[in-house]
Amino acid sequence: MAEQQQHGFELDEDQFCCSICLDLLKDPVTLHCGHNYCRSCIAGCWDHEEEKGVYSCPQCRESFNPRPVLRRNNMLAEVVEKLKKTGGQQASPSAALACAGPADVACDFCSGTRRNKATMSCLACTASYCAAHLQPHYSVPVLQKHKLVSATAPLQERKKKVAAERAERQKQLIVSQQKVQERVQERERELKELSQAVEDLKSSAQTAVEACELIFTELICSIQRRRSEVKQLIRAQEKTAVGQAEELLLQLEEEIAKLRRRDTELEQLSHADDHIRFIQSFQSLSSPSESPDLRSVVVVPLRYFRDVSDSVSDLREKLESILKDTWPRISATVSSVDVLLPPEPQTREDFLRYCCPLTLDENSVYQHLSLSEDNRRVRTVWNEKGYPAHSDRFTSSWQVLCREGLSGRCYWEVEWKGHTLSVAVSYKDISRTSGDSKFGSNDKSWSLVCSQRGDSFQHNKVKTEVSGRRSSRVGVYLDYEAGTLSFYSVSDTMTLLHKVHTTFTQPLHPGIYLHAYNYGESAELIKLW
């Protein structure tokens, strides 16, 4: 001890004892958790844990996997050697044991009135142990499985705290278990709905395929029938016309033969020497001999059945035009069918996936509005002749509806120029003649009103002011199933102006309203498809 005191401190031999063999460390090694052991002691403990494949520290029970490589703690080995040289190696393990004080936890296995201080408590045995009585928990395989904790408080008191904590955690467990069960029920419901939706989708797809096959088959049969009818008409007309021509040919040939014979007779008469015979024969030969019933032959210009081919070619072009105009909508409708609702679009590119072809209905347009030839642009006019009367025509509001009724997910854009514009959607059975037929003035239409003074949203005569950056282009996004209708200002970015949440009961027709008193107001459905 003199050498230790010369350096101003004393070494506690207990700090350098192996907690397994309770002797001074021999060939000491340090684990990752910081605890030290004799190499042979910890190796022996881990040999018993080989079957489990998990290796733990006997003191703190920290687990290691794979089995750590044991490395010698050279500094600790030097300290132990110094203790041995100062006589520490003669100290018995029991010398390292200390009696339990008033604030210490006493060993439950020590006998007598003065029990040793417990260093660890076993939760399985419900007992506390001093270093001497703890050794079996490190060497006996069955006891090695027990959970050891530091003996910082009486075990019974610790058990009460643990029990109280367990009771609190038990309440939390019940709540968590209820949430898990509710989540399981929700997921099972979703699983059932999704499975049913998949089956319904398969059934719907098969029905649609069969229906489309039938429609196209009927269309093909109709075209084939018309093709056969045209062929028969051409052949019949050919037979009739050729028959008439051939009959006329025979008559012409007969007349030509007669005329040739007459020409021969006249030629012979011209050489006759008998004047009396010449005069007598001339009287009979000079009289007309044409067939009185044979009409003059006039051949038509060389076209014949070319006009028929041109008419069929026109029909082909019209059918192809119809297919070209209709196909994007068919394709978009097919693409919108899904089992799961896709995520809400975020960028303009996302919205453009749902663009749909639209055309303004000339039967609904107000008489002082004019549509372009492609029925996508509308403008205000005063001096031009109005459209003819129609039951679908608006008679008191400067507006027009689109022909197409929309459901599902759809997106379109309107470019406008002027003072005031309303971009709207409406049910088809909206009033066409009454004073409340204007978009937004009834419960059958929803309208975003854009003007130089500011924007607003109107539905059923209820007006809501709208704020946000505005451009000359408005984007409209409809999610029919979700019951949402959104209006956006479209420029370099898309700015949400207003969003409607409701339940739609009929297909929605896009509509446009222009200001009644400004000449030159115009709006156009932008072709995005």
CORMO-V801635 format. One record per pair of residues at least 6 apart in sequence whose ideal C-beta (glycine too) atoms are under 8 Angstrom apart, sorted by sequence separation. I is the first residue (numbers start at 1). J is the second residue. D is the distance in whole Angstrom. If there is no record, write none. Layout:
BEGIN
i=I j=J d=D
i=I j=J d=D
END
This chain:
BEGIN
i=4 j=10 d=5
i=17 j=23 d=6
i=18 j=24 d=8
i=30 j=36 d=5
i=31 j=37 d=7
i=49 j=55 d=5
i=56 j=62 d=6
i=83 j=89 d=7
i=100 j=106 d=4
i=110 j=116 d=5
i=121 j=127 d=7
i=122 j=128 d=8
i=137 j=143 d=4
i=138 j=144 d=7
i=272 j=278 d=5
i=345 j=351 d=5
i=365 j=371 d=6
i=371 j=377 d=7
i=372 j=378 d=8
i=387 j=393 d=7
i=394 j=400 d=7
i=431 j=437 d=4
i=435 j=441 d=8
i=436 j=442 d=5
i=439 j=445 d=5
i=440 j=446 d=7
i=449 j=455 d=6
i=457 j=463 d=7
i=458 j=464 d=7
i=478 j=484 d=8
i=479 j=485 d=8
i=488 j=494 d=5
i=489 j=495 d=4
i=515 j=521 d=5
i=4 j=11 d=5
i=17 j=24 d=6
i=18 j=25 d=5
i=29 j=36 d=7
i=49 j=56 d=7
i=56 j=63 d=5
i=57 j=64 d=8
i=100 j=107 d=7
i=121 j=128 d=4
i=122 j=129 d=7
i=136 j=143 d=5
i=137 j=144 d=7
i=371 j=378 d=6
i=414 j=421 d=8
i=416 j=423 d=8
i=430 j=437 d=6
i=439 j=446 d=8
i=440 j=447 d=3
i=448 j=455 d=7
i=449 j=456 d=5
i=456 j=463 d=5
i=457 j=464 d=5
i=477 j=484 d=8
i=478 j=485 d=6
i=488 j=495 d=6
i=514 j=521 d=4
i=16 j=24 d=6
i=17 j=25 d=7
i=18 j=26 d=7
i=28 j=36 d=5
i=29 j=37 d=6
i=55 j=63 d=7
i=56 j=64 d=7
i=107 j=115 d=5
i=120 j=128 d=7
i=121 j=129 d=7
i=129 j=137 d=7
i=345 j=353 d=7
i=370 j=378 d=7
i=439 j=447 d=4
i=448 j=456 d=8
i=449 j=457 d=7
i=456 j=464 d=6
i=477 j=485 d=8
i=478 j=486 d=8
i=488 j=496 d=6
i=489 j=497 d=6
i=514 j=522 d=7
i=1 j=10 d=7
i=16 j=25 d=6
i=28 j=37 d=7
i=29 j=38 d=8
i=46 j=55 d=5
i=54 j=63 d=5
i=55 j=64 d=5
i=106 j=115 d=4
i=107 j=116 d=5
i=120 j=129 d=6
i=137 j=146 d=6
i=149 j=158 d=8
i=269 j=278 d=6
i=272 j=281 d=7
i=345 j=354 d=7
i=362 j=371 d=6
i=369 j=378 d=5
i=370 j=379 d=6
i=392 j=401 d=8
i=414 j=423 d=5
i=440 j=449 d=7
i=448 j=457 d=6
i=449 j=458 d=6
i=456 j=465 d=5
i=457 j=466 d=5
i=476 j=485 d=7
i=477 j=486 d=4
i=487 j=496 d=8
i=488 j=497 d=6
i=514 j=523 d=6
i=18 j=28 d=8
i=28 j=38 d=7
i=29 j=39 d=5
i=54 j=64 d=8
i=55 j=65 d=7
i=106 j=116 d=7
i=107 j=117 d=7
i=108 j=118 d=7
i=118 j=128 d=4
i=119 j=129 d=7
i=369 j=379 d=7
i=370 j=380 d=8
i=447 j=457 d=7
i=455 j=465 d=8
i=456 j=466 d=6
i=476 j=486 d=7
i=486 j=496 d=6
i=487 j=497 d=5
i=13 j=24 d=7
i=25 j=36 d=6
i=27 j=38 d=6
i=28 j=39 d=7
i=31 j=42 d=7
i=54 j=65 d=5
i=106 j=117 d=7
i=107 j=118 d=5
i=118 j=129 d=6
i=119 j=130 d=6
i=137 j=148 d=6
i=360 j=371 d=5
i=369 j=380 d=6
i=370 j=381 d=5
i=431 j=442 d=7
i=446 j=457 d=8
i=447 j=458 d=5
i=454 j=465 d=7
i=455 j=466 d=4
i=476 j=487 d=6
i=477 j=488 d=7
i=487 j=498 d=5
i=512 j=523 d=5
i=16 j=28 d=8
i=25 j=37 d=7
i=26 j=38 d=5
i=27 j=39 d=4
i=53 j=65 d=7
i=55 j=67 d=5
i=105 j=117 d=7
i=106 j=118 d=6
i=118 j=130 d=6
i=119 j=131 d=5
i=269 j=281 d=5
i=368 j=380 d=7
i=369 j=381 d=7
i=430 j=442 d=7
i=446 j=458 d=8
i=447 j=459 d=7
i=454 j=466 d=8
i=455 j=467 d=8
i=475 j=487 d=7
i=476 j=488 d=8
i=486 j=498 d=7
i=487 j=499 d=8
i=25 j=38 d=6
i=26 j=39 d=7
i=27 j=40 d=7
i=29 j=42 d=6
i=45 j=58 d=6
i=55 j=68 d=7
i=104 j=117 d=5
i=105 j=118 d=4
i=117 j=130 d=6
i=269 j=282 d=6
i=362 j=375 d=6
i=365 j=378 d=7
i=368 j=381 d=6
i=426 j=439 d=6
i=431 j=444 d=8
i=446 j=459 d=5
i=455 j=468 d=8
i=474 j=487 d=6
i=475 j=488 d=4
i=486 j=499 d=5
i=512 j=525 d=8
i=26 j=40 d=7
i=100 j=114 d=8
i=104 j=118 d=7
i=116 j=130 d=4
i=120 j=134 d=5
i=134 j=148 d=8
i=361 j=375 d=8
i=368 j=382 d=6
i=370 j=384 d=6
i=430 j=444 d=5
i=445 j=459 d=7
i=474 j=488 d=7
i=475 j=489 d=8
i=485 j=499 d=7
i=486 j=500 d=7
i=23 j=38 d=8
i=99 j=114 d=5
i=100 j=115 d=5
i=115 j=130 d=8
i=116 j=131 d=8
i=119 j=134 d=6
i=122 j=137 d=6
i=359 j=374 d=8
i=360 j=375 d=5
i=424 j=439 d=4
i=429 j=444 d=7
i=430 j=445 d=6
i=455 j=470 d=6
i=474 j=489 d=7
i=475 j=490 d=4
i=484 j=499 d=6
i=485 j=500 d=4
i=510 j=525 d=8
i=19 j=35 d=8
i=42 j=58 d=8
i=99 j=115 d=7
i=100 j=116 d=6
i=101 j=117 d=7
i=105 j=121 d=7
i=116 j=132 d=7
i=269 j=285 d=6
i=359 j=375 d=4
i=360 j=376 d=7
i=424 j=440 d=7
i=443 j=459 d=7
i=473 j=489 d=8
i=474 j=490 d=7
i=484 j=500 d=7
i=20 j=37 d=6
i=21 j=38 d=6
i=99 j=116 d=6
i=100 j=117 d=4
i=120 j=137 d=8
i=359 j=376 d=6
i=360 j=377 d=8
i=422 j=439 d=5
i=427 j=444 d=4
i=440 j=457 d=8
i=441 j=458 d=7
i=443 j=460 d=4
i=473 j=490 d=4
i=484 j=501 d=6
i=485 j=502 d=8
i=18 j=36 d=7
i=19 j=37 d=7
i=20 j=38 d=7
i=98 j=116 d=7
i=99 j=117 d=7
i=100 j=118 d=7
i=109 j=127 d=7
i=335 j=353 d=8
i=336 j=354 d=7
i=358 j=376 d=7
i=360 j=378 d=6
i=368 j=386 d=7
i=380 j=398 d=7
i=422 j=440 d=7
i=426 j=444 d=6
i=427 j=445 d=7
i=440 j=458 d=3
i=442 j=460 d=6
i=448 j=466 d=7
i=471 j=489 d=5
i=473 j=491 d=7
i=483 j=501 d=6
i=18 j=37 d=5
i=97 j=116 d=5
i=98 j=117 d=5
i=108 j=127 d=4
i=266 j=285 d=6
i=367 j=386 d=3
i=406 j=425 d=8
i=426 j=445 d=4
i=439 j=458 d=8
i=440 j=459 d=6
i=441 j=460 d=8
i=442 j=461 d=8
i=470 j=489 d=5
i=471 j=490 d=6
i=475 j=494 d=6
i=483 j=502 d=5
i=16 j=36 d=8
i=18 j=38 d=5
i=21 j=41 d=5
i=97 j=117 d=7
i=108 j=128 d=5
i=109 j=129 d=6
i=110 j=130 d=6
i=265 j=285 d=6
i=367 j=387 d=6
i=425 j=445 d=7
i=426 j=446 d=8
i=440 j=460 d=8
i=441 j=461 d=5
i=450 j=470 d=7
i=469 j=489 d=6
i=471 j=491 d=4
i=483 j=503 d=5
i=20 j=41 d=4
i=37 j=58 d=8
i=46 j=67 d=6
i=107 j=128 d=6
i=108 j=129 d=7
i=109 j=130 d=8
i=122 j=143 d=8
i=124 j=145 d=8
i=125 j=146 d=6
i=424 j=445 d=6
i=425 j=446 d=5
i=440 j=461 d=7
i=466 j=487 d=8
i=468 j=489 d=6
i=483 j=504 d=6
i=20 j=42 d=7
i=35 j=57 d=5
i=106 j=128 d=7
i=107 j=129 d=6
i=124 j=146 d=4
i=129 j=151 d=8
i=332 j=354 d=7
i=365 j=387 d=6
i=378 j=400 d=6
i=424 j=446 d=6
i=469 j=491 d=8
i=18 j=41 d=5
i=35 j=58 d=8
i=105 j=128 d=5
i=107 j=130 d=4
i=110 j=133 d=7
i=123 j=146 d=7
i=124 j=147 d=6
i=128 j=151 d=5
i=262 j=285 d=7
i=332 j=355 d=7
i=399 j=422 d=7
i=405 j=428 d=6
i=424 j=447 d=4
i=440 j=463 d=8
i=474 j=497 d=8
i=485 j=508 d=8
i=20 j=44 d=8
i=33 j=57 d=5
i=35 j=59 d=5
i=109 j=133 d=4
i=122 j=146 d=5
i=123 j=147 d=4
i=332 j=356 d=5
i=363 j=387 d=8
i=423 j=447 d=7
i=424 j=448 d=7
i=450 j=474 d=7
i=480 j=504 d=6
i=20 j=45 d=7
i=35 j=60 d=7
i=122 j=147 d=7
i=123 j=148 d=8
i=362 j=387 d=6
i=399 j=424 d=8
i=401 j=426 d=6
i=422 j=447 d=5
i=423 j=448 d=5
i=436 j=461 d=8
i=31 j=57 d=5
i=33 j=59 d=8
i=107 j=133 d=6
i=122 j=148 d=6
i=123 j=149 d=6
i=128 j=154 d=8
i=364 j=390 d=8
i=367 j=393 d=7
i=422 j=448 d=7
i=448 j=474 d=7
i=469 j=495 d=5
i=33 j=60 d=5
i=43 j=70 d=7
i=121 j=148 d=7
i=128 j=155 d=6
i=262 j=289 d=6
i=329 j=356 d=6
i=363 j=390 d=5
i=366 j=393 d=7
i=401 j=428 d=8
i=422 j=449 d=5
i=423 j=450 d=7
i=468 j=495 d=5
i=470 j=497 d=7
i=42 j=70 d=7
i=120 j=148 d=5
i=121 j=149 d=5
i=127 j=155 d=7
i=328 j=356 d=8
i=329 j=357 d=5
i=364 j=392 d=5
i=365 j=393 d=7
i=366 j=394 d=5
i=367 j=395 d=8
i=421 j=449 d=8
i=422 j=450 d=7
i=448 j=476 d=8
i=468 j=496 d=7
i=480 j=508 d=7
i=33 j=62 d=4
i=120 j=149 d=7
i=121 j=150 d=7
i=126 j=155 d=6
i=328 j=357 d=5
i=363 j=392 d=5
i=364 j=393 d=6
i=365 j=394 d=7
i=366 j=395 d=7
i=369 j=398 d=6
i=371 j=400 d=7
i=401 j=430 d=8
i=420 j=449 d=7
i=421 j=450 d=5
i=468 j=497 d=5
i=32 j=62 d=7
i=120 j=150 d=6
i=121 j=151 d=5
i=259 j=289 d=7
i=363 j=393 d=6
i=364 j=394 d=6
i=368 j=398 d=7
i=369 j=399 d=8
i=420 j=450 d=7
i=421 j=451 d=8
i=457 j=487 d=7
i=478 j=508 d=6
i=31 j=62 d=8
i=39 j=70 d=6
i=119 j=150 d=8
i=120 j=151 d=6
i=258 j=289 d=6
i=361 j=392 d=7
i=366 j=397 d=6
i=369 j=400 d=6
i=420 j=451 d=4
i=466 j=497 d=5
i=32 j=64 d=7
i=119 j=151 d=6
i=325 j=357 d=7
i=366 j=398 d=5
i=419 j=451 d=6
i=420 j=452 d=8
i=466 j=498 d=5
i=31 j=64 d=8
i=39 j=72 d=7
i=97 j=130 d=6
i=118 j=151 d=4
i=126 j=159 d=7
i=366 j=399 d=6
i=419 j=452 d=6
i=97 j=131 d=6
i=121 j=155 d=5
i=366 j=400 d=7
i=416 j=450 d=7
i=464 j=498 d=7
i=476 j=510 d=7
i=96 j=131 d=7
i=97 j=132 d=6
i=255 j=290 d=7
i=365 j=400 d=4
i=32 j=68 d=6
i=255 j=291 d=6
i=364 j=400 d=5
i=31 j=68 d=7
i=36 j=73 d=6
i=121 j=158 d=7
i=254 j=291 d=8
i=364 j=401 d=4
i=395 j=432 d=6
i=396 j=433 d=6
i=20 j=58 d=6
i=93 j=131 d=7
i=94 j=132 d=6
i=380 j=418 d=8
i=394 j=432 d=5
i=395 j=433 d=5
i=396 j=434 d=7
i=19 j=58 d=6
i=93 j=132 d=7
i=255 j=294 d=6
i=361 j=400 d=7
i=393 j=432 d=6
i=394 j=433 d=8
i=396 j=435 d=6
i=399 j=438 d=7
i=446 j=485 d=6
i=448 j=487 d=4
i=19 j=59 d=6
i=36 j=76 d=6
i=251 j=291 d=7
i=360 j=400 d=5
i=361 j=401 d=5
i=392 j=432 d=6
i=397 j=437 d=5
i=399 j=439 d=6
i=457 j=497 d=8
i=29 j=70 d=4
i=30 j=71 d=8
i=360 j=401 d=8
i=361 j=402 d=6
i=391 j=432 d=7
i=396 j=437 d=6
i=397 j=438 d=4
i=457 j=498 d=5
i=459 j=500 d=7
i=29 j=71 d=6
i=252 j=294 d=8
i=360 j=402 d=6
i=361 j=403 d=4
i=396 j=438 d=8
i=397 j=439 d=7
i=455 j=497 d=6
i=29 j=72 d=6
i=30 j=73 d=5
i=251 j=294 d=5
i=359 j=402 d=6
i=360 j=403 d=8
i=394 j=437 d=6
i=457 j=500 d=8
i=28 j=72 d=7
i=29 j=73 d=6
i=358 j=402 d=5
i=359 j=403 d=5
i=27 j=72 d=6
i=28 j=73 d=5
i=252 j=297 d=7
i=358 j=403 d=8
i=359 j=404 d=7
i=30 j=76 d=7
i=105 j=151 d=4
i=358 j=404 d=6
i=105 j=152 d=7
i=357 j=404 d=8
i=28 j=76 d=4
i=105 j=153 d=7
i=356 j=404 d=7
i=28 j=77 d=5
i=105 j=154 d=6
i=248 j=297 d=6
i=448 j=497 d=7
i=27 j=77 d=7
i=105 j=155 d=7
i=356 j=406 d=7
i=448 j=498 d=6
i=25 j=76 d=7
i=423 j=474 d=5
i=425 j=476 d=7
i=25 j=77 d=8
i=28 j=80 d=6
i=421 j=474 d=8
i=423 j=476 d=6
i=425 j=478 d=7
i=473 j=526 d=7
i=26 j=80 d=8
i=356 j=410 d=5
i=358 j=412 d=6
i=446 j=500 d=6
i=25 j=80 d=5
i=354 j=409 d=5
i=355 j=410 d=8
i=356 j=411 d=7
i=417 j=472 d=7
i=24 j=80 d=6
i=354 j=410 d=6
i=355 j=411 d=5
i=356 j=412 d=6
i=416 j=472 d=6
i=354 j=411 d=4
i=355 j=412 d=7
i=415 j=472 d=6
i=416 j=473 d=8
i=353 j=411 d=8
i=415 j=473 d=5
i=416 j=474 d=7
i=24 j=83 d=6
i=352 j=411 d=7
i=414 j=473 d=7
i=16 j=76 d=7
i=24 j=84 d=7
i=351 j=411 d=5
i=413 j=473 d=6
i=414 j=474 d=5
i=425 j=485 d=6
i=59 j=120 d=7
i=413 j=474 d=7
i=413 j=475 d=5
i=414 j=476 d=7
i=16 j=79 d=6
i=412 j=475 d=8
i=413 j=476 d=7
i=16 j=80 d=5
i=24 j=88 d=7
i=411 j=475 d=7
i=412 j=476 d=6
i=423 j=487 d=7
i=447 j=511 d=8
i=451 j=515 d=8
i=24 j=89 d=6
i=411 j=476 d=7
i=345 j=411 d=8
i=411 j=477 d=5
i=445 j=511 d=7
i=447 j=513 d=7
i=16 j=83 d=6
i=24 j=91 d=8
i=238 j=305 d=8
i=342 j=409 d=8
i=410 j=477 d=8
i=411 j=478 d=7
i=11 j=79 d=7
i=237 j=305 d=8
i=364 j=432 d=7
i=409 j=477 d=8
i=410 j=478 d=5
i=409 j=478 d=7
i=13 j=83 d=6
i=23 j=93 d=6
i=409 j=479 d=5
i=410 j=480 d=8
i=11 j=82 d=8
i=22 j=93 d=4
i=234 j=305 d=6
i=409 j=480 d=7
i=11 j=83 d=6
i=16 j=88 d=8
i=336 j=408 d=4
i=406 j=478 d=6
i=408 j=480 d=5
i=409 j=481 d=8
i=439 j=511 d=6
i=336 j=409 d=5
i=407 j=480 d=4
i=408 j=481 d=7
i=22 j=96 d=7
i=234 j=308 d=6
i=406 j=480 d=7
i=407 j=481 d=8
i=439 j=513 d=5
i=13 j=88 d=5
i=329 j=404 d=7
i=333 j=408 d=7
i=438 j=513 d=7
i=17 j=93 d=7
i=11 j=88 d=8
i=413 j=490 d=6
i=429 j=506 d=7
i=13 j=91 d=6
i=230 j=308 d=7
i=332 j=410 d=8
i=427 j=505 d=8
i=428 j=506 d=7
i=3 j=82 d=7
i=17 j=96 d=5
i=58 j=137 d=7
i=427 j=506 d=4
i=428 j=507 d=7
i=58 j=138 d=5
i=427 j=507 d=8
i=427 j=508 d=7
i=428 j=509 d=6
i=4 j=86 d=7
i=13 j=95 d=7
i=14 j=96 d=4
i=230 j=312 d=7
i=426 j=508 d=7
i=427 j=509 d=7
i=3 j=86 d=6
i=13 j=96 d=6
i=425 j=508 d=4
i=426 j=509 d=6
i=2 j=86 d=8
i=14 j=98 d=8
i=425 j=509 d=7
i=1 j=86 d=6
i=425 j=510 d=6
i=426 j=511 d=5
i=1 j=87 d=8
i=58 j=144 d=8
i=61 j=147 d=7
i=424 j=510 d=7
i=425 j=511 d=7
i=61 j=148 d=6
i=423 j=510 d=8
i=424 j=511 d=4
i=423 j=511 d=8
i=424 j=512 d=7
i=59 j=148 d=7
i=422 j=511 d=8
i=423 j=512 d=7
i=424 j=513 d=6
i=58 j=148 d=8
i=422 j=512 d=7
i=421 j=512 d=7
i=422 j=513 d=4
i=421 j=513 d=7
i=45 j=138 d=6
i=48 j=141 d=5
i=421 j=514 d=6
i=45 j=139 d=8
i=420 j=514 d=7
i=421 j=515 d=7
i=44 j=139 d=8
i=49 j=144 d=7
i=420 j=515 d=4
i=48 j=144 d=6
i=418 j=514 d=7
i=419 j=515 d=5
i=41 j=138 d=8
i=407 j=504 d=8
i=418 j=515 d=6
i=412 j=510 d=6
i=414 j=512 d=7
i=420 j=518 d=7
i=45 j=144 d=7
i=419 j=518 d=5
i=19 j=119 d=8
i=407 j=507 d=5
i=418 j=518 d=6
i=421 j=521 d=7
i=423 j=523 d=8
i=405 j=506 d=8
i=406 j=507 d=6
i=407 j=508 d=7
i=420 j=521 d=7
i=405 j=507 d=3
i=406 j=508 d=5
i=418 j=520 d=7
i=419 j=521 d=7
i=421 j=523 d=6
i=405 j=508 d=7
i=406 j=509 d=7
i=417 j=520 d=8
i=418 j=521 d=3
i=405 j=509 d=5
i=406 j=510 d=7
i=417 j=521 d=7
i=418 j=522 d=6
i=404 j=509 d=7
i=416 j=521 d=8
i=417 j=522 d=5
i=418 j=523 d=8
i=403 j=509 d=8
i=404 j=510 d=8
i=416 j=522 d=7
i=417 j=523 d=7
i=402 j=509 d=5
i=416 j=523 d=4
i=401 j=509 d=5
i=402 j=510 d=4
i=415 j=523 d=7
i=416 j=524 d=8
i=22 j=131 d=6
i=401 j=510 d=7
i=402 j=511 d=7
i=414 j=523 d=6
i=415 j=524 d=5
i=22 j=132 d=6
i=401 j=511 d=5
i=414 j=524 d=7
i=400 j=511 d=7
i=414 j=525 d=6
i=415 j=526 d=6
i=19 j=131 d=7
i=399 j=511 d=6
i=400 j=512 d=6
i=413 j=525 d=8
i=414 j=526 d=7
i=22 j=135 d=6
i=399 j=512 d=6
i=412 j=525 d=6
i=413 j=526 d=4
i=17 j=131 d=7
i=21 j=135 d=7
i=399 j=513 d=4
i=412 j=526 d=8
i=19 j=134 d=7
i=20 j=135 d=7
i=398 j=513 d=6
i=399 j=514 d=7
i=413 j=528 d=6
i=397 j=513 d=7
i=398 j=514 d=5
i=412 j=528 d=7
i=14 j=131 d=8
i=398 j=515 d=7
i=411 j=528 d=8
i=20 j=138 d=4
i=398 j=516 d=5
i=19 j=138 d=7
i=20 j=139 d=7
i=354 j=477 d=7
i=402 j=525 d=8
i=351 j=475 d=7
i=351 j=477 d=6
i=348 j=475 d=8
i=205 j=337 d=8
i=345 j=477 d=7
i=204 j=337 d=8
i=378 j=512 d=6
i=380 j=514 d=5
i=344 j=479 d=8
i=379 j=514 d=7
i=380 j=515 d=7
i=201 j=337 d=7
i=378 j=514 d=7
i=380 j=516 d=8
i=351 j=488 d=8
i=382 j=519 d=6
i=201 j=339 d=5
i=380 j=518 d=7
i=381 j=519 d=8
i=380 j=519 d=6
i=341 j=481 d=7
i=380 j=520 d=7
i=198 j=339 d=6
i=341 j=482 d=7
i=379 j=520 d=7
i=380 j=521 d=5
i=197 j=339 d=5
i=348 j=490 d=7
i=379 j=521 d=7
i=380 j=522 d=7
i=351 j=494 d=7
i=379 j=522 d=4
i=378 j=522 d=7
i=379 j=523 d=8
i=194 j=339 d=7
i=348 j=493 d=8
i=369 j=514 d=7
i=377 j=522 d=7
i=378 j=523 d=6
i=194 j=340 d=8
i=348 j=494 d=5
i=377 j=523 d=7
i=378 j=524 d=8
i=347 j=494 d=7
i=377 j=524 d=4
i=376 j=524 d=6
i=377 j=525 d=7
i=376 j=525 d=4
i=376 j=527 d=7
i=358 j=510 d=6
i=360 j=512 d=7
i=372 j=524 d=8
i=360 j=525 d=7
i=359 j=525 d=8
i=358 j=525 d=5
i=357 j=527 d=8
i=357 j=529 d=5
i=355 j=528 d=4
i=356 j=529 d=7
i=355 j=529 d=5
i=352 j=528 d=6
i=332 j=529 d=8
i=328 j=529 d=4
END
